[in-house]
């Protein structure tokens, strides 16, 4: 098995949120980067990957 690809998303606003959801649906691991804790958090981005 090959490892899955990782998508880096810079910005956890409304566009980043939908992009992370779509990426998860097609098998990407996501890393969401945003300096605003109110946006990049495990509550808003519960799919596997990292936020911060």
mmCIF entry with sequence, helices, sheets and N, C-alpha, C, O atoms, coordinates in Angstrom:
data_MODEL
# 
_entry.id   MODEL 
# 
_entity.id                         1 
_entity.type                       polymer 
_entity.pdbx_number_of_molecules   1 
# 
_entity_poly.entity_id                      1 
_entity_poly.type                           'polypeptide(L)' 
_entity_poly.nstd_linkage                   no 
_entity_poly.nstd_monomer                   no 
_entity_poly.pdbx_seq_one_letter_code       
;(UNK)(UNK)(UNK)(UNK)(UNK)(UNK)(UNK)(UNK)(UNK)(UNK)(UNK)(UNK)(UNK)(UNK)(UNK)(UNK)
(UNK)(UNK)(UNK)(UNK)(UNK)(UNK)(UNK)(UNK)(UNK)(UNK)(UNK)(UNK)(UNK)(UNK)(UNK)(UNK)
(UNK)(UNK)(UNK)(UNK)(UNK)(UNK)(UNK)(UNK)(UNK)(UNK)(UNK)(UNK)(UNK)(UNK)(UNK)(UNK)
(UNK)(UNK)(UNK)(UNK)
;
_entity_poly.pdbx_seq_one_letter_code_can   XXXXXXXXXXXXXXXXXXXXXXXXXXXXXXXXXXXXXXXXXXXXXXXXXXXX 
_entity_poly.pdbx_strand_id                 A 
# 
loop_
_entity_poly_seq.entity_id 
_entity_poly_seq.num 
_entity_poly_seq.mon_id 
_entity_poly_seq.hetero 
1 1  UNK n 
1 2  UNK n 
1 3  UNK n 
1 4  UNK n 
1 5  UNK n 
1 6  UNK n 
1 7  UNK n 
1 8  UNK n 
1 9  UNK n 
1 10 UNK n 
1 11 UNK n 
1 12 UNK n 
1 13 UNK n 
1 14 UNK n 
1 15 UNK n 
1 16 UNK n 
1 17 UNK n 
1 18 UNK n 
1 19 UNK n 
1 20 UNK n 
1 21 UNK n 
1 22 UNK n 
1 23 UNK n 
1 24 UNK n 
1 25 UNK n 
1 26 UNK n 
1 27 UNK n 
1 28 UNK n 
1 29 UNK n 
1 30 UNK n 
1 31 UNK n 
1 32 UNK n 
1 33 UNK n 
1 34 UNK n 
1 35 UNK n 
1 36 UNK n 
1 37 UNK n 
1 38 UNK n 
1 39 UNK n 
1 40 UNK n 
1 41 UNK n 
1 42 UNK n 
1 43 UNK n 
1 44 UNK n 
1 45 UNK n 
1 46 UNK n 
1 47 UNK n 
1 48 UNK n 
1 49 UNK n 
1 50 UNK n 
1 51 UNK n 
1 52 UNK n 
# 
_struct_asym.id          A 
_struct_asym.entity_id   1 
# 
_struct_conf.conf_type_id            HELX_P 
_struct_conf.id                      HELX_P1 
_struct_conf.pdbx_PDB_helix_id       AA1 
_struct_conf.beg_label_comp_id       UNK 
_struct_conf.beg_label_asym_id       A 
_struct_conf.beg_label_seq_id        14 
_struct_conf.pdbx_beg_PDB_ins_code   ? 
_struct_conf.end_label_comp_id       UNK 
_struct_conf.end_label_asym_id       A 
_struct_conf.end_label_seq_id        25 
_struct_conf.pdbx_end_PDB_ins_code   ? 
_struct_conf.beg_auth_comp_id        UNK 
_struct_conf.beg_auth_asym_id        A 
_struct_conf.beg_auth_seq_id         14 
_struct_conf.end_auth_comp_id        UNK 
_struct_conf.end_auth_asym_id        A 
_struct_conf.end_auth_seq_id         25 
_struct_conf.pdbx_PDB_helix_class    1 
_struct_conf.details                 ? 
_struct_conf.pdbx_PDB_helix_length   12 
# 
_struct_conf_type.id          HELX_P 
_struct_conf_type.criteria    ? 
_struct_conf_type.reference   ? 
# 
_struct_sheet.id               AA1 
_struct_sheet.type             ? 
_struct_sheet.number_strands   3 
_struct_sheet.details          ? 
# 
loop_
_struct_sheet_order.sheet_id 
_struct_sheet_order.range_id_1 
_struct_sheet_order.range_id_2 
_struct_sheet_order.offset 
_struct_sheet_order.sense 
AA1 1 2 ? parallel 
AA1 2 3 ? parallel 
# 
loop_
_struct_sheet_range.sheet_id 
_struct_sheet_range.id 
_struct_sheet_range.beg_label_comp_id 
_struct_sheet_range.beg_label_asym_id 
_struct_sheet_range.beg_label_seq_id 
_struct_sheet_range.pdbx_beg_PDB_ins_code 
_struct_sheet_range.end_label_comp_id 
_struct_sheet_range.end_label_asym_id 
_struct_sheet_range.end_label_seq_id 
_struct_sheet_range.pdbx_end_PDB_ins_code 
_struct_sheet_range.beg_auth_comp_id 
_struct_sheet_range.beg_auth_asym_id 
_struct_sheet_range.beg_auth_seq_id 
_struct_sheet_range.end_auth_comp_id 
_struct_sheet_range.end_auth_asym_id 
_struct_sheet_range.end_auth_seq_id 
AA1 1 UNK A 6  ? UNK A 10 ? UNK A 6  UNK A 10 
AA1 2 UNK A 29 ? UNK A 33 ? UNK A 29 UNK A 33 
AA1 3 UNK A 49 ? UNK A 51 ? UNK A 49 UNK A 51 
# 
loop_
_atom_site.group_PDB 
_atom_site.id 
_atom_site.type_symbol 
_atom_site.label_atom_id 
_atom_site.label_alt_id 
_atom_site.label_comp_id 
_atom_site.label_asym_id 
_atom_site.label_entity_id 
_atom_site.label_seq_id 
_atom_site.pdbx_PDB_ins_code 
_atom_site.Cartn_x 
_atom_site.Cartn_y 
_atom_site.Cartn_z 
_atom_site.occupancy 
_atom_site.B_iso_or_equiv 
_atom_site.pdbx_formal_charge 
_atom_site.auth_seq_id 
_atom_site.auth_comp_id 
_atom_site.auth_asym_id 
_atom_site.auth_atom_id 
_atom_site.pdbx_PDB_model_num 
ATOM 1   N N  . UNK A 1 1  ? 0.838   -1.184 0.000  1.00 0.00 ? 1  UNK A N  1 
ATOM 2   C CA . UNK A 1 1  ? 0.000   0.000  0.000  1.00 0.00 ? 1  UNK A CA 1 
ATOM 3   C C  . UNK A 1 1  ? 0.883   1.246  0.000  1.00 0.00 ? 1  UNK A C  1 
ATOM 4   O O  . UNK A 1 1  ? 1.904   1.304  0.684  1.00 0.00 ? 1  UNK A O  1 
ATOM 5   N N  . UNK A 1 2  ? 0.476   2.213  -0.760 1.00 0.00 ? 2  UNK A N  1 
ATOM 6   C CA . UNK A 1 2  ? 1.182   3.485  -0.797 1.00 0.00 ? 2  UNK A CA 1 
ATOM 7   C C  . UNK A 1 2  ? 0.595   4.430  0.242  1.00 0.00 ? 2  UNK A C  1 
ATOM 8   O O  . UNK A 1 2  ? -0.606  4.388  0.509  1.00 0.00 ? 2  UNK A O  1 
ATOM 9   N N  . UNK A 1 3  ? 1.433   5.282  0.832  1.00 0.00 ? 3  UNK A N  1 
ATOM 10  C CA . UNK A 1 3  ? 0.893   6.252  1.789  1.00 0.00 ? 3  UNK A CA 1 
ATOM 11  C C  . UNK A 1 3  ? 0.014   7.270  1.073  1.00 0.00 ? 3  UNK A C  1 
ATOM 12  O O  . UNK A 1 3  ? 0.238   7.575  -0.099 1.00 0.00 ? 3  UNK A O  1 
ATOM 13  N N  . UNK A 1 4  ? -0.979  7.792  1.772  1.00 0.00 ? 4  UNK A N  1 
ATOM 14  C CA . UNK A 1 4  ? -1.870  8.794  1.189  1.00 0.00 ? 4  UNK A CA 1 
ATOM 15  C C  . UNK A 1 4  ? -1.180  10.134 1.036  1.00 0.00 ? 4  UNK A C  1 
ATOM 16  O O  . UNK A 1 4  ? -0.201  10.423 1.724  1.00 0.00 ? 4  UNK A O  1 
ATOM 17  N N  . UNK A 1 5  ? -1.682  10.931 0.154  1.00 0.00 ? 5  UNK A N  1 
ATOM 18  C CA . UNK A 1 5  ? -1.142  12.270 -0.047 1.00 0.00 ? 5  UNK A CA 1 
ATOM 19  C C  . UNK A 1 5  ? -1.674  13.206 1.028  1.00 0.00 ? 5  UNK A C  1 
ATOM 20  O O  . UNK A 1 5  ? -2.748  12.987 1.588  1.00 0.00 ? 5  UNK A O  1 
ATOM 21  N N  . UNK A 1 6  ? -0.905  14.249 1.304  1.00 0.00 ? 6  UNK A N  1 
ATOM 22  C CA . UNK A 1 6  ? -1.287  15.241 2.292  1.00 0.00 ? 6  UNK A CA 1 
ATOM 23  C C  . UNK A 1 6  ? -1.505  16.577 1.601  1.00 0.00 ? 6  UNK A C  1 
ATOM 24  O O  . UNK A 1 6  ? -0.684  17.014 0.794  1.00 0.00 ? 6  UNK A O  1 
ATOM 25  N N  . UNK A 1 7  ? -2.617  17.217 1.925  1.00 0.00 ? 7  UNK A N  1 
ATOM 26  C CA . UNK A 1 7  ? -2.932  18.533 1.385  1.00 0.00 ? 7  UNK A CA 1 
ATOM 27  C C  . UNK A 1 7  ? -2.732  19.555 2.485  1.00 0.00 ? 7  UNK A C  1 
ATOM 28  O O  . UNK A 1 7  ? -3.326  19.438 3.557  1.00 0.00 ? 7  UNK A O  1 
ATOM 29  N N  . UNK A 1 8  ? -1.895  20.564 2.230  1.00 0.00 ? 8  UNK A N  1 
ATOM 30  C CA . UNK A 1 8  ? -1.697  21.658 3.175  1.00 0.00 ? 8  UNK A CA 1 
ATOM 31  C C  . UNK A 1 8  ? -2.677  22.764 2.824  1.00 0.00 ? 8  UNK A C  1 
ATOM 32  O O  . UNK A 1 8  ? -2.707  23.238 1.688  1.00 0.00 ? 8  UNK A O  1 
ATOM 33  N N  . UNK A 1 9  ? -3.480  23.175 3.799  1.00 0.00 ? 9  UNK A N  1 
ATOM 34  C CA . UNK A 1 9  ? -4.467  24.234 3.586  1.00 0.00 ? 9  UNK A CA 1 
ATOM 35  C C  . UNK A 1 9  ? -4.081  25.417 4.468  1.00 0.00 ? 9  UNK A C  1 
ATOM 36  O O  . UNK A 1 9  ? -4.057  25.305 5.693  1.00 0.00 ? 9  UNK A O  1 
ATOM 37  N N  . UNK A 1 10 ? -3.785  26.527 3.850  1.00 0.00 ? 10 UNK A N  1 
ATOM 38  C CA . UNK A 1 10 ? -3.419  27.736 4.576  1.00 0.00 ? 10 UNK A CA 1 
ATOM 39  C C  . UNK A 1 10 ? -4.645  28.641 4.643  1.00 0.00 ? 10 UNK A C  1 
ATOM 40  O O  . UNK A 1 10 ? -5.036  29.264 3.656  1.00 0.00 ? 10 UNK A O  1 
ATOM 41  N N  . UNK A 1 11 ? -5.232  28.694 5.821  1.00 0.00 ? 11 UNK A N  1 
ATOM 42  C CA . UNK A 1 11 ? -6.452  29.474 6.035  1.00 0.00 ? 11 UNK A CA 1 
ATOM 43  C C  . UNK A 1 11 ? -7.609  28.547 6.339  1.00 0.00 ? 11 UNK A C  1 
ATOM 44  O O  . UNK A 1 11 ? -7.949  27.671 5.544  1.00 0.00 ? 11 UNK A O  1 
ATOM 45  N N  . UNK A 1 12 ? -8.211  28.750 7.503  1.00 0.00 ? 12 UNK A N  1 
ATOM 46  C CA . UNK A 1 12 ? -9.278  27.859 7.950  1.00 0.00 ? 12 UNK A CA 1 
ATOM 47  C C  . UNK A 1 12 ? -10.648 28.533 7.915  1.00 0.00 ? 12 UNK A C  1 
ATOM 48  O O  . UNK A 1 12 ? -11.542 28.179 8.684  1.00 0.00 ? 12 UNK A O  1 
ATOM 49  N N  . UNK A 1 13 ? -10.802 29.483 7.037  1.00 0.00 ? 13 UNK A N  1 
ATOM 50  C CA . UNK A 1 13 ? -12.099 30.137 6.890  1.00 0.00 ? 13 UNK A CA 1 
ATOM 51  C C  . UNK A 1 13 ? -13.076 29.253 6.140  1.00 0.00 ? 13 UNK A C  1 
ATOM 52  O O  . UNK A 1 13 ? -12.895 28.037 6.067  1.00 0.00 ? 13 UNK A O  1 
ATOM 53  N N  . UNK A 1 14 ? -14.111 29.862 5.584  1.00 0.00 ? 14 UNK A N  1 
ATOM 54  C CA . UNK A 1 14 ? -15.165 29.074 4.938  1.00 0.00 ? 14 UNK A CA 1 
ATOM 55  C C  . UNK A 1 14 ? -14.657 28.294 3.731  1.00 0.00 ? 14 UNK A C  1 
ATOM 56  O O  . UNK A 1 14 ? -15.138 27.189 3.480  1.00 0.00 ? 14 UNK A O  1 
ATOM 57  N N  . UNK A 1 15 ? -13.709 28.828 2.980  1.00 0.00 ? 15 UNK A N  1 
ATOM 58  C CA . UNK A 1 15 ? -13.172 28.103 1.826  1.00 0.00 ? 15 UNK A CA 1 
ATOM 59  C C  . UNK A 1 15 ? -12.280 26.953 2.288  1.00 0.00 ? 15 UNK A C  1 
ATOM 60  O O  . UNK A 1 15 ? -12.389 25.846 1.761  1.00 0.00 ? 15 UNK A O  1 
ATOM 61  N N  . UNK A 1 16 ? -11.412 27.188 3.248  1.00 0.00 ? 16 UNK A N  1 
ATOM 62  C CA . UNK A 1 16 ? -10.554 26.137 3.771  1.00 0.00 ? 16 UNK A CA 1 
ATOM 63  C C  . UNK A 1 16 ? -11.337 25.005 4.401  1.00 0.00 ? 16 UNK A C  1 
ATOM 64  O O  . UNK A 1 16 ? -10.959 23.839 4.290  1.00 0.00 ? 16 UNK A O  1 
ATOM 65  N N  . UNK A 1 17 ? -12.425 25.349 5.058  1.00 0.00 ? 17 UNK A N  1 
ATOM 66  C CA . UNK A 1 17 ? -13.280 24.343 5.693  1.00 0.00 ? 17 UNK A CA 1 
ATOM 67  C C  . UNK A 1 17 ? -13.860 23.379 4.655  1.00 0.00 ? 17 UNK A C  1 
ATOM 68  O O  . UNK A 1 17 ? -13.787 22.162 4.824  1.00 0.00 ? 17 UNK A O  1 
ATOM 69  N N  . UNK A 1 18 ? -14.432 23.923 3.591  1.00 0.00 ? 18 UNK A N  1 
ATOM 70  C CA . UNK A 1 18 ? -15.019 23.084 2.537  1.00 0.00 ? 18 UNK A CA 1 
ATOM 71  C C  . UNK A 1 18 ? -13.935 22.315 1.795  1.00 0.00 ? 18 UNK A C  1 
ATOM 72  O O  . UNK A 1 18 ? -14.131 21.150 1.449  1.00 0.00 ? 18 UNK A O  1 
ATOM 73  N N  . UNK A 1 19 ? -12.806 22.944 1.549  1.00 0.00 ? 19 UNK A N  1 
ATOM 74  C CA . UNK A 1 19 ? -11.699 22.267 0.879  1.00 0.00 ? 19 UNK A CA 1 
ATOM 75  C C  . UNK A 1 19 ? -11.222 21.069 1.705  1.00 0.00 ? 19 UNK A C  1 
ATOM 76  O O  . UNK A 1 19 ? -10.943 20.010 1.143  1.00 0.00 ? 19 UNK A O  1 
ATOM 77  N N  . UNK A 1 20 ? -11.125 21.219 3.012  1.00 0.00 ? 20 UNK A N  1 
ATOM 78  C CA . UNK A 1 20 ? -10.711 20.109 3.882  1.00 0.00 ? 20 UNK A CA 1 
ATOM 79  C C  . UNK A 1 20 ? -11.724 18.974 3.841  1.00 0.00 ? 20 UNK A C  1 
ATOM 80  O O  . UNK A 1 20 ? -11.339 17.805 3.828  1.00 0.00 ? 20 UNK A O  1 
ATOM 81  N N  . UNK A 1 21 ? -13.000 19.297 3.821  1.00 0.00 ? 21 UNK A N  1 
ATOM 82  C CA . UNK A 1 21 ? -14.033 18.263 3.733  1.00 0.00 ? 21 UNK A CA 1 
ATOM 83  C C  . UNK A 1 21 ? -13.927 17.487 2.423  1.00 0.00 ? 21 UNK A C  1 
ATOM 84  O O  . UNK A 1 21 ? -13.981 16.258 2.414  1.00 0.00 ? 21 UNK A O  1 
ATOM 85  N N  . UNK A 1 22 ? -13.775 18.215 1.317  1.00 0.00 ? 22 UNK A N  1 
ATOM 86  C CA . UNK A 1 22 ? -13.657 17.563 0.002  1.00 0.00 ? 22 UNK A CA 1 
ATOM 87  C C  . UNK A 1 22 ? -12.390 16.709 -0.078 1.00 0.00 ? 22 UNK A C  1 
ATOM 88  O O  . UNK A 1 22 ? -12.419 15.596 -0.602 1.00 0.00 ? 22 UNK A O  1 
ATOM 89  N N  . UNK A 1 23 ? -11.292 17.230 0.439  1.00 0.00 ? 23 UNK A N  1 
ATOM 90  C CA . UNK A 1 23 ? -10.037 16.480 0.420  1.00 0.00 ? 23 UNK A CA 1 
ATOM 91  C C  . UNK A 1 23 ? -10.169 15.182 1.204  1.00 0.00 ? 23 UNK A C  1 
ATOM 92  O O  . UNK A 1 23 ? -9.667  14.143 0.777  1.00 0.00 ? 23 UNK A O  1 
ATOM 93  N N  . UNK A 1 24 ? -10.833 15.238 2.333  1.00 0.00 ? 24 UNK A N  1 
ATOM 94  C CA . UNK A 1 24 ? -11.043 14.030 3.143  1.00 0.00 ? 24 UNK A CA 1 
ATOM 95  C C  . UNK A 1 24 ? -11.878 13.003 2.373  1.00 0.00 ? 24 UNK A C  1 
ATOM 96  O O  . UNK A 1 24 ? -11.590 11.807 2.419  1.00 0.00 ? 24 UNK A O  1 
ATOM 97  N N  . UNK A 1 25 ? -12.898 13.464 1.675  1.00 0.00 ? 25 UNK A N  1 
ATOM 98  C CA . UNK A 1 25 ? -13.763 12.559 0.918  1.00 0.00 ? 25 UNK A CA 1 
ATOM 99  C C  . UNK A 1 25 ? -13.016 11.799 -0.172 1.00 0.00 ? 25 UNK A C  1 
ATOM 100 O O  . UNK A 1 25 ? -13.364 10.659 -0.480 1.00 0.00 ? 25 UNK A O  1 
ATOM 101 N N  . UNK A 1 26 ? -11.997 12.414 -0.756 1.00 0.00 ? 26 UNK A N  1 
ATOM 102 C CA . UNK A 1 26 ? -11.265 11.748 -1.838 1.00 0.00 ? 26 UNK A CA 1 
ATOM 103 C C  . UNK A 1 26 ? -9.950  11.122 -1.362 1.00 0.00 ? 26 UNK A C  1 
ATOM 104 O O  . UNK A 1 26 ? -9.130  10.702 -2.178 1.00 0.00 ? 26 UNK A O  1 
ATOM 105 N N  . UNK A 1 27 ? -9.750  11.062 -0.043 1.00 0.00 ? 27 UNK A N  1 
ATOM 106 C CA . UNK A 1 27 ? -8.644  10.298 0.493  1.00 0.00 ? 27 UNK A CA 1 
ATOM 107 C C  . UNK A 1 27 ? -7.382  11.046 0.882  1.00 0.00 ? 27 UNK A C  1 
ATOM 108 O O  . UNK A 1 27 ? -6.364  10.420 1.178  1.00 0.00 ? 27 UNK A O  1 
ATOM 109 N N  . UNK A 1 28 ? -7.425  12.370 0.890  1.00 0.00 ? 28 UNK A N  1 
ATOM 110 C CA . UNK A 1 28 ? -6.262  13.141 1.306  1.00 0.00 ? 28 UNK A CA 1 
ATOM 111 C C  . UNK A 1 28 ? -6.247  13.297 2.815  1.00 0.00 ? 28 UNK A C  1 
ATOM 112 O O  . UNK A 1 28 ? -7.295  13.436 3.446  1.00 0.00 ? 28 UNK A O  1 
ATOM 113 N N  . UNK A 1 29 ? -5.058  13.275 3.385  1.00 0.00 ? 29 UNK A N  1 
ATOM 114 C CA . UNK A 1 29 ? -4.868  13.719 4.757  1.00 0.00 ? 29 UNK A CA 1 
ATOM 115 C C  . UNK A 1 29 ? -4.680  15.225 4.666  1.00 0.00 ? 29 UNK A C  1 
ATOM 116 O O  . UNK A 1 29 ? -4.057  15.712 3.723  1.00 0.00 ? 29 UNK A O  1 
ATOM 117 N N  . UNK A 1 30 ? -5.208  15.965 5.627  1.00 0.00 ? 30 UNK A N  1 
ATOM 118 C CA . UNK A 1 30 ? -5.116  17.418 5.541  1.00 0.00 ? 30 UNK A CA 1 
ATOM 119 C C  . UNK A 1 30 ? -4.361  17.996 6.732  1.00 0.00 ? 30 UNK A C  1 
ATOM 120 O O  . UNK A 1 30 ? -4.431  17.481 7.848  1.00 0.00 ? 30 UNK A O  1 
ATOM 121 N N  . UNK A 1 31 ? -3.647  19.064 6.467  1.00 0.00 ? 31 UNK A N  1 
ATOM 122 C CA . UNK A 1 31 ? -3.030  19.878 7.506  1.00 0.00 ? 31 UNK A CA 1 
ATOM 123 C C  . UNK A 1 31 ? -3.570  21.276 7.296  1.00 0.00 ? 31 UNK A C  1 
ATOM 124 O O  . UNK A 1 31 ? -3.326  21.899 6.263  1.00 0.00 ? 31 UNK A O  1 
ATOM 125 N N  . UNK A 1 32 ? -4.316  21.773 8.293  1.00 0.00 ? 32 UNK A N  1 
ATOM 126 C CA . UNK A 1 32 ? -4.914  23.104 8.201  1.00 0.00 ? 32 UNK A CA 1 
ATOM 127 C C  . UNK A 1 32 ? -4.091  24.057 9.056  1.00 0.00 ? 32 UNK A C  1 
ATOM 128 O O  . UNK A 1 32 ? -3.876  23.817 10.244 1.00 0.00 ? 32 UNK A O  1 
ATOM 129 N N  . UNK A 1 33 ? -3.637  25.134 8.441  1.00 0.00 ? 33 UNK A N  1 
ATOM 130 C CA . UNK A 1 33 ? -2.781  26.093 9.126  1.00 0.00 ? 33 UNK A CA 1 
ATOM 131 C C  . UNK A 1 33 ? -3.478  27.449 9.141  1.00 0.00 ? 33 UNK A C  1 
ATOM 132 O O  . UNK A 1 33 ? -3.827  28.005 8.099  1.00 0.00 ? 33 UNK A O  1 
ATOM 133 N N  . UNK A 1 34 ? -3.667  27.957 10.338 1.00 0.00 ? 34 UNK A N  1 
ATOM 134 C CA . UNK A 1 34 ? -4.277  29.275 10.509 1.00 0.00 ? 34 UNK A CA 1 
ATOM 135 C C  . UNK A 1 34 ? -3.861  29.786 11.874 1.00 0.00 ? 34 UNK A C  1 
ATOM 136 O O  . UNK A 1 34 ? -3.916  29.040 12.851 1.00 0.00 ? 34 UNK A O  1 
ATOM 137 N N  . UNK A 1 35 ? -3.447  31.039 11.963 1.00 0.00 ? 35 UNK A N  1 
ATOM 138 C CA . UNK A 1 35 ? -2.996  31.567 13.243 1.00 0.00 ? 35 UNK A CA 1 
ATOM 139 C C  . UNK A 1 35 ? -4.164  31.988 14.142 1.00 0.00 ? 35 UNK A C  1 
ATOM 140 O O  . UNK A 1 35 ? -3.952  32.464 15.257 1.00 0.00 ? 35 UNK A O  1 
ATOM 141 N N  . UNK A 1 36 ? -5.374  31.816 13.663 1.00 0.00 ? 36 UNK A N  1 
ATOM 142 C CA . UNK A 1 36 ? -6.561  32.150 14.459 1.00 0.00 ? 36 UNK A CA 1 
ATOM 143 C C  . UNK A 1 36 ? -7.120  30.866 15.080 1.00 0.00 ? 36 UNK A C  1 
ATOM 144 O O  . UNK A 1 36 ? -7.700  30.034 14.381 1.00 0.00 ? 36 UNK A O  1 
ATOM 145 N N  . UNK A 1 37 ? -6.940  30.710 16.411 1.00 0.00 ? 37 UNK A N  1 
ATOM 146 C CA . UNK A 1 37 ? -7.396  29.499 17.093 1.00 0.00 ? 37 UNK A CA 1 
ATOM 147 C C  . UNK A 1 37 ? -8.895  29.280 16.948 1.00 0.00 ? 37 UNK A C  1 
ATOM 148 O O  . UNK A 1 37 ? -9.357  28.139 16.979 1.00 0.00 ? 37 UNK A O  1 
ATOM 149 N N  . UNK A 1 38 ? -9.649  30.339 16.792 1.00 0.00 ? 38 UNK A N  1 
ATOM 150 C CA . UNK A 1 38 ? -11.101 30.205 16.643 1.00 0.00 ? 38 UNK A CA 1 
ATOM 151 C C  . UNK A 1 38 ? -11.475 29.498 15.343 1.00 0.00 ? 38 UNK A C  1 
ATOM 152 O O  . UNK A 1 38 ? -12.594 29.002 15.215 1.00 0.00 ? 38 UNK A O  1 
ATOM 153 N N  . UNK A 1 39 ? -10.563 29.444 14.382 1.00 0.00 ? 39 UNK A N  1 
ATOM 154 C CA . UNK A 1 39 ? -10.848 28.819 13.096 1.00 0.00 ? 39 UNK A CA 1 
ATOM 155 C C  . UNK A 1 39 ? -10.222 27.438 12.967 1.00 0.00 ? 39 UNK A C  1 
ATOM 156 O O  . UNK A 1 39 ? -10.934 26.473 12.688 1.00 0.00 ? 39 UNK A O  1 
ATOM 157 N N  . UNK A 1 40 ? -8.923  27.316 13.160 1.00 0.00 ? 40 UNK A N  1 
ATOM 158 C CA . UNK A 1 40 ? -8.228  26.027 12.981 1.00 0.00 ? 40 UNK A CA 1 
ATOM 159 C C  . UNK A 1 40 ? -8.234  25.266 14.302 1.00 0.00 ? 40 UNK A C  1 
ATOM 160 O O  . UNK A 1 40 ? -7.345  25.442 15.135 1.00 0.00 ? 40 UNK A O  1 
ATOM 161 N N  . UNK A 1 41 ? -9.237  24.424 14.482 1.00 0.00 ? 41 UNK A N  1 
ATOM 162 C CA . UNK A 1 41 ? -9.346  23.661 15.717 1.00 0.00 ? 41 UNK A CA 1 
ATOM 163 C C  . UNK A 1 41 ? -9.986  22.308 15.433 1.00 0.00 ? 41 UNK A C  1 
ATOM 164 O O  . UNK A 1 41 ? -10.566 22.094 14.368 1.00 0.00 ? 41 UNK A O  1 
ATOM 165 N N  . UNK A 1 42 ? -9.875  21.404 16.393 1.00 0.00 ? 42 UNK A N  1 
ATOM 166 C CA . UNK A 1 42 ? -10.385 20.035 16.211 1.00 0.00 ? 42 UNK A CA 1 
ATOM 167 C C  . UNK A 1 42 ? -11.908 19.984 16.164 1.00 0.00 ? 42 UNK A C  1 
ATOM 168 O O  . UNK A 1 42 ? -12.465 19.013 15.652 1.00 0.00 ? 42 UNK A O  1 
ATOM 169 N N  . UNK A 1 43 ? -12.588 20.985 16.674 1.00 0.00 ? 43 UNK A N  1 
ATOM 170 C CA . UNK A 1 43 ? -14.048 21.002 16.621 1.00 0.00 ? 43 UNK A CA 1 
ATOM 171 C C  . UNK A 1 43 ? -14.536 21.260 15.201 1.00 0.00 ? 43 UNK A C  1 
ATOM 172 O O  . UNK A 1 43 ? -15.445 20.580 14.725 1.00 0.00 ? 43 UNK A O  1 
ATOM 173 N N  . UNK A 1 44 ? -13.944 22.229 14.527 1.00 0.00 ? 44 UNK A N  1 
ATOM 174 C CA . UNK A 1 44 ? -14.350 22.574 13.163 1.00 0.00 ? 44 UNK A CA 1 
ATOM 175 C C  . UNK A 1 44 ? -13.763 21.630 12.118 1.00 0.00 ? 44 UNK A C  1 
ATOM 176 O O  . UNK A 1 44 ? -14.333 21.462 11.040 1.00 0.00 ? 44 UNK A O  1 
ATOM 177 N N  . UNK A 1 45 ? -12.615 21.008 12.437 1.00 0.00 ? 45 UNK A N  1 
ATOM 178 C CA . UNK A 1 45 ? -11.938 20.114 11.498 1.00 0.00 ? 45 UNK A CA 1 
ATOM 179 C C  . UNK A 1 45 ? -11.711 18.760 12.164 1.00 0.00 ? 45 UNK A C  1 
ATOM 180 O O  . UNK A 1 45 ? -10.573 18.417 12.486 1.00 0.00 ? 45 UNK A O  1 
ATOM 181 N N  . UNK A 1 46 ? -12.781 17.982 12.377 1.00 0.00 ? 46 UNK A N  1 
ATOM 182 C CA . UNK A 1 46 ? -12.654 16.703 13.086 1.00 0.00 ? 46 UNK A CA 1 
ATOM 183 C C  . UNK A 1 46 ? -12.074 15.574 12.243 1.00 0.00 ? 46 UNK A C  1 
ATOM 184 O O  . UNK A 1 46 ? -11.726 14.525 12.787 1.00 0.00 ? 46 UNK A O  1 
ATOM 185 N N  . UNK A 1 47 ? -11.959 15.762 10.910 1.00 0.00 ? 47 UNK A N  1 
ATOM 186 C CA . UNK A 1 47 ? -11.464 14.688 10.060 1.00 0.00 ? 47 UNK A CA 1 
ATOM 187 C C  . UNK A 1 47 ? -9.987  14.417 10.350 1.00 0.00 ? 47 UNK A C  1 
ATOM 188 O O  . UNK A 1 47 ? -9.279  15.299 10.837 1.00 0.00 ? 47 UNK A O  1 
ATOM 189 N N  . UNK A 1 48 ? -9.523  13.206 10.054 1.00 0.00 ? 48 UNK A N  1 
ATOM 190 C CA . UNK A 1 48 ? -8.121  12.882 10.329 1.00 0.00 ? 48 UNK A CA 1 
ATOM 191 C C  . UNK A 1 48 ? -7.175  13.873 9.672  1.00 0.00 ? 48 UNK A C  1 
ATOM 192 O O  . UNK A 1 48 ? -7.436  14.357 8.571  1.00 0.00 ? 48 UNK A O  1 
ATOM 193 N N  . UNK A 1 49 ? -6.107  14.163 10.334 1.00 0.00 ? 49 UNK A N  1 
ATOM 194 C CA . UNK A 1 49 ? -5.133  15.152 9.879  1.00 0.00 ? 49 UNK A CA 1 
ATOM 195 C C  . UNK A 1 49 ? -4.752  16.030 11.051 1.00 0.00 ? 49 UNK A C  1 
ATOM 196 O O  . UNK A 1 49 ? -4.933  15.651 12.208 1.00 0.00 ? 49 UNK A O  1 
ATOM 197 N N  . UNK A 1 50 ? -4.236  17.181 10.754 1.00 0.00 ? 50 UNK A N  1 
ATOM 198 C CA . UNK A 1 50 ? -3.808  18.087 11.834 1.00 0.00 ? 50 UNK A CA 1 
ATOM 199 C C  . UNK A 1 50 ? -4.346  19.464 11.550 1.00 0.00 ? 50 UNK A C  1 
ATOM 200 O O  . UNK A 1 50 ? -4.584  19.831 10.399 1.00 0.00 ? 50 UNK A O  1 
ATOM 201 N N  . UNK A 1 51 ? -4.535  20.221 12.606 1.00 0.00 ? 51 UNK A N  1 
ATOM 202 C CA . UNK A 1 51 ? -4.859  21.635 12.465 1.00 0.00 ? 51 UNK A CA 1 
ATOM 203 C C  . UNK A 1 51 ? -3.997  22.403 13.431 1.00 0.00 ? 51 UNK A C  1 
ATOM 204 O O  . UNK A 1 51 ? -3.537  21.871 14.441 1.00 0.00 ? 51 UNK A O  1 
ATOM 205 N N  . UNK A 1 52 ? -3.786  23.655 13.111 1.00 0.00 ? 52 UNK A N  1 
ATOM 206 C CA . UNK A 1 52 ? -2.964  24.460 14.016 1.00 0.00 ? 52 UNK A CA 1 
ATOM 207 C C  . UNK A 1 52 ? -2.538  25.721 13.362 1.00 0.00 ? 52 UNK A C  1 
ATOM 208 O O  . UNK A 1 52 ? -1.837  26.527 13.974 1.00 0.00 ? 52 UNK A O  1 
# 
